Amino acid sequence: MRRVFASLVLVFSFAGIVYPAALRAADVTGTLSINGKKTLKNLVIYLQGKVKGATQKTRTKVVQKSQVFKPGLSVIVQGGTVVFVNDESQDIDHNVYSLSKTKKFDLGLLSKQTKTPISFEKPGVVKYYCSIHKNMEGTIVVVQSPYYTLLDKPGAFVIKNVPPGIWTAKTIISHKRYKAQPVDITVGPDPVEGVVISVKRKGRKRKKG
């Protein structure tokens, strides 16, 4: 009996064009700059779009060690979970609470080696603290897709393996007086280069009357 072997090639259609499956993802690269003399840190750039399969629940860990949250800043995808771990070598209790609009919570007392998970259903910034140790604080940034990057400082950035589609690049800045305009990006089979994101100081609101 003769066996016939067929070679199957998966394809992906975007904007009426058919691409091989191997070309479904492309890197997005660019530069983020600050309009002004202010030095900003911990800048999160993420892509938001209506693309099927662009959601991904994530799970990360924040350790309480030497009366410090490590890492001090975490980025997770909407619907993801953060596990707070009291990893002190001595019998030191901790607490984790937040009054942020994105997520309000209070985990109560966490004894040594306690592991407590909490999920984040809404996008935004969550600042949290320890009610026992006033110097302890941290930040969680909840983004709407797994396509993001965290910059320690302004400069070049890359977001890898982005599927074809129409996306909007948004920037989350911890400093409330600065903002960045969203940038629309169309991703096809080839890498997207030269994306420019400009961060500038917000204008002061004029008082009425």
Phi, psi and omega in degrees: 000129180277129177262134181252122180257125181253136176266117183263131178244116177283143181230161179227128183258128178217125179057035176082001181249140181258126179243148172299151182301328182296341183258016185291335183244145179218154178275146175246121181235155180182199182223139174248129182232156179253127176272090183142181185266354183292135176264114181253145181236165175053064180262127181252122175250127179222159180255131178243132181192165179261076181238128182299133179085010183268012176250149184201116179286133183243162179220126180224171185234138173240123184259137173261109186218131181055036179059040177220142171278128180230121356285161179285338178225130178233146176242126178227161179273143179312130184093354181280177186233141172246131177255117177270127185238121174277104185250028178292144178282336177257171180282079180242123177276152175228169174222150174229125179214158178214142175248015182293148178295327181295321180201115175259131179200163174213114185274359180073197181282131179243109181282172182305135179071011175286138177238116185235115179271150174212136183261156182233109188268341183246143176286152179143192182251133179238115174262133183228161187216173172246121183289343180275319182243104189295340181277352183272125176205156180206174182222137172241128176254119181258117182251167188264359177208161180281005182259093184209168174213151180245123179254130174292330181204165179302151179150205182287149177218160175216136173242116191268153170055053179269126180288156179302145180155181178258120185237161172236122178276122180240153183236132176255123184240130182290332180282120187291342183270004180236150180213163177229136177288136176299149180237124178281137183225134173253120182256125176244215182280344184256155177303144176260121184238159173078021177291131182244123177242124182247127179256131180223163180286139178289146176286149179284138179285132179280138179284137180280148176089000000 
